[in-house]
Amino acid sequence: MTAPTLADRIARTLRQDVQSMAAYAIQPSAGLVKLDAMENPYPLPPALQRELGERLGRVALNRYPAQCAADVAYALARFVALPAGCRLMLGNGSDELIDLLSVACDVPGATVLAPLPGFVMYETSARLRGLRFVGVPLTAGFELDEAAMLDAIATHRPALTYLAWPNNPTANLFDERIVMRVVDAVRAQHGLVVFDEAYQPFSSKTFLPRLAEPGHEHVLVMRTLSKFGLAGVRLGYLCGAAALIAEVDKVRPPYNVSALNAEATLFALEHADEFAHQARAIRDERARLLGELAAMPGVTVFPSEANMILVRVPDSARAFAGMKQRGVLVKHVAALHPLLANCLRLTVGTPDENALMLRALRESLQAPPQNPGPTT
């Protein structure tokens, strides 16, 4: 009898939907100006780098990270001025928190709802955990479609409704009046609303102080320190009513945050003024970029409250390829959703990086189309 091949084993043992899905794509960036992933472009000053290195060298790596994780939760609660009656839990980035919410809410027939285009992990996590996902298209201007959102909430009664505030990849804040009507509608259907505030350091609004208000016990606020300046640390946190967080926290793996990540986070919070300075610099550069991009012929610029800017150009595939050829890597998002046709997402970098990005985009837009050569 012929032994089964590895392909046979995969076909038999792995879920068919997993075999059919595409992996999360991360673009190779070696040798390029990396402006595709909304990272903080500023490293720590050398003196703080040395201090952090010495501190990490003293971490008790032979022990499980119980106390240090508790210290981080306490420090974060103080840093964000967590409202009374609320609690926070830690995750290995917001990706893990999204997955933990899917696990906790996986009751029979449960649905996850989110506007589209939006962060892809809402749908990916829901489907992998066996929940139904319903995406509600935004308007052509990337605003919430109020009627469609309220109809979907009434029809599907979602267990989880995600509102990225600001949204990714569109970078805008949704109209707060519509947002509040969505919050109220989900409450009436006994579901939960998750405000994803990944880009809060660059935004003019946050829902966090309102968690303790009457009628908001069903609202959660999720943040990550990736945009704060710690993308390599992988630490996120979820805030909400203490009783609700206590239930979700039951599905969190023990020791999901490493001792090194915890210590690096504590260090960063102790030097929060440095990261606040970096965030101000990024916001200033964002304002400058918005003006310069708007002045480019053929470029449509959308409002931004994040550390990224969405633009629409006549031919996004050609512009993306031209920018990459000129040493600048951005994100080509046109294929993510029909509303994003011919769109690029540009991360706000340092002044020097932004100058290179603007030049690469300008030259790519002005360059004549490449001759495809003779056809056969």
N, C-alpha and C positions, 0 to 999 in steps of 0.2 A: 504493500500500500504506500502510495506517494505521501511523503510528509507535507503538511500544509505549509504554504509559503507565508512570509510575513504579511503580505497583502491579504491573504486569506484570514489570518488571525485578526488583522485590523478590521476587516469587513465583518467578522463575527462578533468581536468583543467591544468595539467602540460604537457609540451612539451614531446613528445615521445622520442626525442633524449636525453633529460635531464634524463628521467626515465631509459634510457638504458646505460647511461655513468657511469663510476666509479668516485667517489670523489677523490680529491687529497689526497694521503696517507701520513700521518705523523706518524713515528714510535714512540711508547712509549719508553721513555728513562730513566725513573726513576731508580736510582741505577746503571746506566751504565756510562762508559766513553763515552761521546757523540761526535762521530766523523763521523756523517752521513750527516750533513747539511751545511757544509762550513761556519760555524760561526767563528768569531774571538774568540779564547779561552781566551783572556785576559780581565779581568774586569778593570774598572778604579781604579787607586790607591785610598786608603781610603780618603786622603785629598781632591781629586777631587770629590769623591762620596759625601762627606759632602757639598762641595761647590755647586755641582749640585742640591742636595736636597734642600738647602736653596734657591737657585735661582728659582727652580720650585715652591716652596711654595709661591713665590711672583707673580706668573703668574695670570693675571686677567681672571679667569675661567668663570666669568659672561659675558665676551665679546666674540663676534665671532672673530676668528683668521684671521683678514684681514691684519693688519699692520705687525704682526709678520711673516706671511707667505711671505709678500713682502720683509721683512728684510732678510729672509733666502735665497730667490732667489737672492737678491743683493749680499749677503755674498758668496754664492756658485759661482756666476759669477766671483767674484774677486778671490776666492780660486783656481778655475780651469783655470784662465786666459782665459775666454771665448773670442774667436776672435771677432774682430770688425764686426758689421753687424749681429751678432748672438744674440739669446735670449734663455732663458731656462724657462721651466715650471716645476712645482712640481707635484709629484704623491705620493699616499699612497703606497710606494714601487714601484718597476718597474712593478709589476703585474698590477697595476691600469693603468700605462702608456701604457702597451701593449693593455689593453682593450680599452682605450681611442683612441688609434690609429685605432683599429678595428672599433670603432664607426665612427670615422671621415672619414675613407676610405670605408665605406660600401655603395658603389655605385653599381648599378645592374651589376651582373656578376663579381664582384671584386674577385681577388685571392690573397692569402697570400702564400709566398714561403719561405722555410727554409731548410737548410741541416738537415739530420737525420743520427745518433741520435743528438738531440738538446734539448733545453729547452721546456718542454711539454706545457707551457702556450701559446706559439705562436699558436699552433694548437687548443688548447682548446678555447682560446679567439676567434679565427677566426670562428670556427664552431658555437659557442654560439651566435655570432653576425650575423650569416648568410652568412659569406664569405666562399669561397671555399679554402681549404688548399691543397697545393702541397708540399710534402716532397721529397727531392732529396738525396738519400743515399750518404754518404761519401765513400771514398775508404777504403780498408781494413786497411790502416795505419791511418785512421781518417783525411785524407786531403780532401779538396774540390775536387770533380770530375769535372774538368773544363768543359769538353765536355758536361756532363750531365746537369750541372748548366746552361751553355749558351743555350743549346737546350731547357731546361724548361722555361727559361726567354723568349726566342723567341716564344715559343709555347703558353705559358699561359699569357704573358704580365702582370706580377703581379703588383698589386697596392703597395704591401709591400713585401720587401725581407729582412729577418732577417739574420744577420751574427753575431753570438756570438763570441766575440774576447777578451779573449780566450773562447773556446767553453765549454759548460756544457752538458754532463758529462765527456767529453774526456780530458779537461784541456789544450788542445794545441792551439797555434796560427796557423791559416791557412796561407799558403804560400801567402805572400803579393802581389806577381805578379799576382796570380790567383784572389785574392781578388779585385785588381784594375780592372781587366778585367770584373769581375762581376759588379762592380760599374758602369763601362762605359756601359755595356750592359743594365742594368736597366735604366740608364739615356736615352739611345736611345729609350727605350720603354715607356718613360714618367712615370716611376714608382718612388717609394721612397726606399731607402736603410736605414735600421736601424742597426747601429753597437751597439750591446749589450755589454757594457764594465763593466759588474757587477764585474769582478775580476781585475779591473784596478790597485788597490793598489799593486798587486803582479805580474803585467805584465811588460814586457820590451817595449811594444808598445801601442800607442793610436792613434786614428784617429782624436781626437778633434782639434788639431791645424790646421788640413787640411780642416776644414769646410768652411773657408773663401776663399779657393782657387777656381779659376775659374773652372766651371764644376762640382762642388760639392754642388750646391744649393739644390740638391735632397737628400742629405745625412743627417741623424740624428744620434746623439750619445746619447745613453741611459745609465745611471748609477744608481746605488743604493748605499746607505750608509750602507747597511746590512753587506757587507764584510769589509767595512772601520772600523766597530766595533760597529755599531748601529742597529743590526738586530731587536732588540726590539722596535726601534723607528719607523720603517716602513716609510722610506722616500727615494724616487727616484727622478731623474730629467732627463729631455729630452732637448737636445741642438740641435739647428739648425738655419737656416736662419730665421731672425726675422719675415718676412712675413709668412713663413710656420708655425712656432710655434704659431703665432697669430691665425691662422685658427684652428689648432688642439686644442688650449687652449679654444676655444669656447665650446667644449663638456665636459670640465672639470667641475665637480660639484663645486659649491661655497663652500668654507671652507673645502676642502677635506683633508687638513693637519691640525691636531689639534694644539692648542696653546702649549700644553706640548711637542708635537713632535717638533714643530718649535723651542721652547726655548732650548730643549736638543740638537738640531742640531747646533744652534748658539753657544752654550757652547762648543760642540765638535770642531767646526771650530776654536774657540779661543784657543783651546788646541790641535791643529792639530799635534804639535810636538810629543805628547804622542802617538797618533795613528800611526804616521810615524815610531816611535820606535817599536811599536808592529808589524807593517807590515814587518819591517826589520828582526825582530826575526822570524817571520813566514817564510819568504823567506830563511833565514839561515837553519831553521829546514827542510824546503822542500828539500834543497840541500842534507842535511844529509840523509833524508829518501830515496831519489831517489837512493843514493849509497847503502844503506843497503838493500833496497828492491831488487835492481838489483843483489845483491850477494846471494839472497835466491834461492835455487834450485826449479825449477818448476814455478817461478814467472816471468812473462813478465811485464816490467814496461814501461809505455808510457810517453813521454815528458810532462812536466807541466809548465805552466806560470800562474797558479792560486794557490789558497790555498787548492788544492785537488790533488790527484794523482790517476790515473786509473791504475789498475793492472789486469792481467789475470792469473788465477790459474787453476790447473787441474780440480777441482770440486768446483765451487764458492758457491753452495748451502751448501755444507758441511763446507767450510771454514767460510762462514758467520755465520752459526749456531754455529760452534766451537768458534768463536770469541765472539759471544754474550754470550755463556755459560761461557766464561772466563771474562765477564764483560765489553766487548768493543763493542760498536755499530757502525757499518759502514753502507754503502749503498750498497745493492745488486742490481746491475743495469742490470743483464744479461737478464731479461725479457723485458727490454725497447726496444730493437732492436736486430735483428739477429747479427749485427756487434759486439755487446757487449757480445757475448757468453762467459760465465764463467768469467765475469768481476766484480770486486768490485771497488767502489769509496771510497777512504780514505781521510778524511779531515785532514789537517795538524793542530795538536794541540800544546800544550805546550811540552817541552822536556819530562816531566814525562809522560804525556798522550801518546806521541809518543812511548816511551819505552814500555809502557803497550800494545800498539797496535801492535808493532813489535813482542813482545813475544807471544801475543795471536794468531797472524797470523802464526808465526813459529810453535807453538805447534799444531794449528789446521791443518796445512799442514802435520805435522808428525804423527798425531794421526791416528790410524787404523780406517777404516770405521766402523760405528756402525752396530752391528748385527741386522737386521730387525726382527729377531725372526721367528718362524715357520709360514709357509703359510698354508692356508686352502684350 
